[in-house]
Amino acid sequence: MTTSTPEQQNEADGKGESLPPLGSNYFKLFSASTISNLGDGIGTIAYPWLASAVTRSPVLIALVAVMQRLPWLLFSLPAGVITDRNDRRTLMVISSWLRAALTLAVAVVVLLRQGDLLGPDEISAAGAVVESDLVLYLTVLAATVLLGTAEVLYDNSAQTFMPAIVAPPNLERANGRLWSTEQIANTFVGPPLGAFLLLVAFSFPFVVDAISFAVAAVLITLIPKGAAPAREKPVVDTSETAEPTTWRTELVEGVRWLWGHDLLRPMAIILGLLNGLGTMSGAILVLFAQEVLLTSPTEFAILGTGGAIGGIVGGWTASWVSRKIGSGPSLGITLVGGAVIHLVIGLASEWILVWVMFSMFMFTAVLWNVITVSLRQTIIPDHLLGRVNSVYRFFAWGMMPIGALLGGLIVVATEQFADRDLALRMPWLVAAAGHLVLYLFAAPRLTTAKMDAARAAAVSDES
């Protein structure tokens, strides 16, 4: 029994056999994701800049990031049951329309109050103090929570829908190309467009963001309901003595499957800690960029394009890198690289250097995602895919709000004995040390041999 995927066999043996086409339904999903990520890219500029126009408090700024990721901690487990109980395509459409409506509501509130907000050039002045606007700040918090909840449902449905419209040999290629294009939209095109729209009016970025979600909903609707083959269901006892299946029963089944898997259990925990470290620094990025790097809105937008370039390269080369050096060493690159990158950013004072680091960081992040998501899509039974995927993301993404809150608290604590400059650098330095500790924990657990064995076991179970 071979332990490699068909795609790996074809390319490793040099036979030049062509892979099955990705198909029109994949490209509809591809287009919807690209367009919605363009809106997300605009939002990465609009939301933090709006928050910084309301308050300069590191804790309050970090709290916006906490609220954005909190649904992954609170809603990801029930979302898995919902995903497995309902049509995944329909859930994606509903989620997209909800995000469109919510973002449009934010645009209306901002439009009504934008006359009281400082302009981008005033906000970017180092040390500027802004009086809190409670109504607008609470609107931002509420919107981020609700948008995050819809995002949980959409993302879980999209990841579990992918294997139904793409053949298994194509999963790494399909995921890699999707993420590389998402990076173009999310961090290369969206942020500069968001910066331009901010200069026109604070409300404009949110209007365009809402339109992007609406267009994505329409594109997903164009995927026929019968496009995905019927999912295999487990044999169910329908006798009179059988107990009815409940939400709790289905949820426990997903938790037990993941927790009993010797590879996915540590992988989920490691990714959770990794994401917590990432949001620890990212939560205060807008203040770090404004006060330490002294960026304007346009420069802040350009800062994100470094990540886009790294993401594009990572998306198109992840499968090749994984084959050349192995899946285990590829994941190790993410952890060791993260330590070096966070250390350099924490010591930097020029945004150009940070731009380069963002490019390197996103390359490693996409490398990790392509390998691990494709692995999960391959080894998790389809009838459990929604639930197990949501449990995995509960651990992997649930640490994000905790990390974001810690980032703000680290800044506040450091300001008690040091100046503001060092305080805003400290989350990056703490994250650098955390990446090194995490690598020592992960190295013996996430090896190429263990991942190949998991793939082989999944193929054996299916046969």
N, C-alpha and C positions, 0 to 999 in steps of 0.2 A: 504494500500500500504506500503510494507516494505521499509526501507531506507538503508538497507545494501546490499552489493553485494552478489551473490550466494556463493562465496568463504567464505565470513564471515558467512553466514547462516549455511553452512555445518559444519564449525569448531566450531561455537558458540553453535550450537544445539547438538554437539557431536554425530552426526549420522554417521560419518565416511564415508560419500559418497565420491567417488573418483572424482577428477576434470578431465575434458577432457584433453587428452594428448596435449603437446605443439606442437607436429608435426615436421616433418622433415624440412619444410621450415623455421620454427623458428630457428632450430639448424644450418641451413646454414647461416642465418643472424647472429646468435650467434657466429659462428666460424669466419665469416668475421670481425665482430666487435672486437673480441678478438685479432685477428692477427693484425689488423690495430692499435689497442690500444697498442700492443707490440711495434710497430714502434713509436707511439706517446710517449710512455714511454722513448724510446731511445732519442727522440727529446727533451724531457723535460730536459735532461742533455746536449745534444749537442748544442742546440740553445743558451741558456743563457751562457754556457761556451765559445762558440765561440764569442758571443758578448763581454764577459768580456776579451777575448784575444785581442779585437780590441780597447776597450775603458774602462776606469774606471769611467766615468761620470755617476752619478745616473740618470740624466735626459735622457741621451742617452740610457742607459740600459733600463730604464722605457719605452722609446719610442718604443723599440722592442715589449714590451707587448701591448702598445697602438695600434701599427699597426696590431698585431695579432687579437685583439678584435674589431678593427674599422669596419670591414665588418658587424659585428652584428648590428651596429648602422646605417650603410649606405645601406646594402643589404638585411637585414632580411625581410623587407616588400615586395619588389618585389619577393623575393624567395618564399614567401607564395603563391603568385598568380601563379608563375611557377609550384609549387608543385601541386596545385589543377588543373592546366590546362594540366598537362602531367603525363605520367606513372611514379609513384614514384620509382619503381624498376630501370627503365632505368636511371633516374636522379642520383641514388646512384652509378650505375656503371660508368657513365660519370665522376662524381665527384671524384671517387676513382682513375680512370686513370689520371685525371688532377693532383691530388695530387702526384701520382707516378712520373709523368713527371717533375713537378716542383721541387720535392725533389731531383731527380737525377741531375737536372741542378745545384742545390745548391752544390751537392757533387762534380761536375766537377769544379766549381769555387773555392771551398775550396781546392781541390786537387792541382790546379794550383798555389795557393798562400800559402799553409800550411807551406812552408819552412820559411816564414817571420813571422809566429806566435809563440808566447811564448808557451812552453810546459805547461801542467796542473800543474806541481809542481811549476813552476815559477809564474803562474797566482795566485795560492792560497796563495802566500806569502802576508801577511797583508801589506797594504799600497803600493803594487806594482803599478807602473805607466806605462801604455802602450801607445805608440803613436798610434793615430787613423789611421786606414787604410780605407780611404774613399770609395774605390771601394768595398771592402768586406763588409763594414758596410751597404752601400746602397743595396748591394745584399741581405743581411739578411733582411733589411726592406721590399724590394720588394717581396721577397719570402714569408714573413710572411703575408703580405696583400693578396697576391693571394691564398696562402694556406688557410687563414682564410675565404676568399670568397667561395672557394670550400667546406670548412667545414660547412659553413652556409647552403648551398644547400643540402649537404649530411645529416646533422643532422636533418634538418627539414623534409626531405623526409623519413628518417629512423623512426622518431617518429610517423609520420602520416601513415607509412606503417605497423607498428606493429599491430594496431587493425585489419588490414585486414587479418593477418595470425595467430592471436592468439585470442581465444574466450574471451569475456569480463570477465568471472570469473577468467581467468588466467592472466590478465594484471599485477597485482601487483607481482605475482609470477614470470612471465616472465621478467618484468623489473628489479626486485630485483636480480634474478640470473644473468641476463645480466650484470648489473652494478657491482656486486660483482666479476665476472670473469674479467670484464674490469679493475677493480682495481688491480687484481693480475698481469695482463699483463702490465698495465700502470704505476704502481708505485712499484711493487714488483720484477718483472722480468726485465722489460724494462730499468729502470735507472741503475741498476748494470751492465747490459750488455752494456749500452751506455758508462758508465765510463770505462769499459774494452776496448771497441772499441776506445775511445778517446786516451787511452794510446798507442794504436797501431798507429793510424793516425787520424787526425782531420776529414778526409773525410769519414772514414768507417761508423760512425753512420748514416750518411745521405744516404749512399748506402743501408744499411739494412732497413732504414725507407722507402725508395722508393720501395723496394721489398715487404714490408708488405702491402702497398697500392695496389700494383699490384695483389697480391694473394687475397686480400679482394675483388677486382673487379671481379676476376674469380669466387669466391664463390657466390657472389650475382647473377652473370650471371646464375648460376646453378639453381636458383629459377625459376620455370616455369613462363612464362608471365601470364598464366591463374590461377596461384596459389591463387591470391587474388580475391575474388568475386567482381563483378562489383559494383562500389560505387554508392550509391543512389544520384540522382541529384535532385535539386529543380525543381518544375514545371516552365517551361520557356514559356513566351508568344511569340509565333511564328507568330502572326498576322502581317499584313503589317504595322500596326501602331506602332508595338513594336520597341523600340530603340535598336540598337545592343549593346551587352555587351562589355564594354571596360575594360582595365586594371584598370583604375581609379575607375570605378563602382565596380569591384570585390574587389579591395583593400579597398574601403570605406565600403563595406559590412562587411568585416572582422573586420575593426577598430570599427565600430558601434556595432557589436555583442559583442566584448570584453568590450568596454567602457560602454556598457549598462548592463553588468553582475555585480551584486553587490558583488560577491565573487572573480571572476577572476581579476577584475580591481585592487582592492587593493593588491591582491596576486602578480600580475605582478610588481606593483610599489615597494612593499616591497622587492621582490626578486632582483629587479634592484639595490636598495640601498644596499642590502646585498652583492651582487656580486661586487658592487663598492668598498665596504669596504674590501672585500677579495683581490681584485687585487691591492688595495692601498698598502698592505703589500707584496703581492706576487711579485709585479713588481721588487722590489729591493731584493728579497730573495737571489739571487746568491751573491750579495755583502754582505748582512747580514751574510750569511753562511761563506763566505771566510774571512771576516775581523773581525766579532764579535765572531762567533763560531769557526773560524780557521779550517774549514773543508778542507780535500783533496777531489779530484774528487770522490774517492770511498766512503768517508764518506758522501759527498753530495748526492750520489746516495742512500746510505743506509737510509738517512734522509727521503726520499720519501717512503720507505717501511712501515714506520709507518702509513702513509695514506692508504696504501694498506690493511693492517690488519684491520684498522677501517672500510674501505670500504667493505671488505669481510663480516665482522660481520654485518654491516648495511644492506647490500644487502640481507642477508639470514634471518634477524630478523625484518626488517622494517615493514612488514605486521603484524607480531605478536605484535610488540610494539604498532602499530597503533590501533590494536583491544583492547589491554589491557588497555591503558591509554587514548585512543581517538586521533583522528587526530589533533585536536587543540593543546593539550598539547605536542604532538610529535613535532609539528612545533615550539612551544615555546622553547623546549629543544635546538633546533638549534640556536636560537637567544641568549638565556642566556648563553648557552655553548660557543658560539662564543666569547662573551665578556670575559669570564674567560680565555679561551684558548689564545686569543690574548694578554691579559694582562700578562699571565705567559711567553709567548714567548718573549714579549717585555722586560721582566726583566731577561731573562735567559742568561747564558753564556756557558752552556754545551749543545752540540748538542743532547745528549741522552735524556735530558728533552724535548727538542723541538720535538724529534722523538715521544715521548709519546703524546705530545699535538697534533701533526699531526694526530695520530691515532684516538684520541677523536674527532677532528674536522671533519675528513672524515666520521666517523660514523654518526655524526649529519647531514652532508651534504647529504649523501646517503639516510638517513631517510627522509629528506625533499623532495628529488627528487622522490623517489619511491611513496610517498603519492601524491604529487602535479601533477606529470606527469601522473600517472594512473588516477587521478581525471579528468584532462583535456581530456585524451583519452576517458573517459566515458561520459562526459557531453557536449562536443562540437559536433554538427552535422557533420557527415562525410564529406559532400560536402563543409563544411567550415573549416575543420580541418587544412588544410595546411595554409590558410590565418590567421585564428585566432591564431594558434600556432606561426606563424611568428610575428604577432603583439605582442603577449605575450612575445616572446623572444626579440623583439625590445626594450621593456621596461626592461626586465629582464637581458639581456646581453649587451644592449646598454650603460649601465653605466660602463662596464668594462674598455673601453679605457679611460674614464674620470677618473676613480679611479686609473688606472695605472699611468697616467700623474700626478695626485695629489700626488701619492706616491713618485715619483721622486722629485717633487717640494718641498714637505715637508722636504725631506732630505737636499736639497740645502738651504732652508730657515733656518732650524735648525742649519746648519753649520755656519750661520752668527753670532750666539751667543753662540754656544756650540761646543764640540768636535765631531769628526767623529763617535765615538762609540754611543753617544746619538742620533745623527742625524739618524743613521741607525736603531735605536730602535723606533724612534718616530712614524713612520707609524703604527706599531703594537699597540702602546698605543692609538693613535687616533682612530684606528679601534675598539679597545675594548670599548671605550666610545660610539662610534657610534652604536655598537650592543645593548647596554643597551637602548639608546634612541629609536632605532627601535623596540625593544620588547614592549615598552610602547605604541607605535603606533599600533603594530600588534595584541596585545593580544585581544582586543575587536572585531577585524574584522575577524580573522581567527580562528573561533571556530568549534568544532566538530559538533554542531547543524547546523551551516550554511553549512558545507560541506555535511552532510547527507541530508539536504534539497535540495541541488543542485543535488545530485545523484538521489533523488526521483523525482525531477522535470524533469530530463532528461529521466528517465524511463517512466514517465507519458506522456511526449511529443511523445515518440516513439510509445506508444500504442494508 
